[in-house]
Amino acid sequence: MSERSSQRYDISVGVIVRWEGKSEPCLSRTLSKGGVSVGTQKRWPVGTVVDVEMVHEKTRLRTTARVANANPTTVGLEFYQPSPEFEAQLLELLERFVPQARLASIVHTSKNALG
């Protein structure tokens, strides 16, 4: 299991996931520099590559992502080779929310460390 390279924040923005000529409107649950977790009942196989569009007010960010994980109500999408322009726009979006955002309490701890 790989460790996260960036903090996730509880941020809700509109997300449109596109694949194979279909689209699924969703809301983000968490957002980070590395990816987005969306609320959806769709379950794409882990590794599936999708197009992602995030919408907040007049800002639209588009990139490609890979399905990193999925459960019955949430899919984790890892941004895949994002452009420098996307990364800059994402950072601006995160900076708008982070002062008000509550850091997501998602911590991965090994079982041995709990003892």
Order of alpha helices (4+ residues) and beta strands (2+ residues): beta-beta-beta-beta-beta-beta-alpha
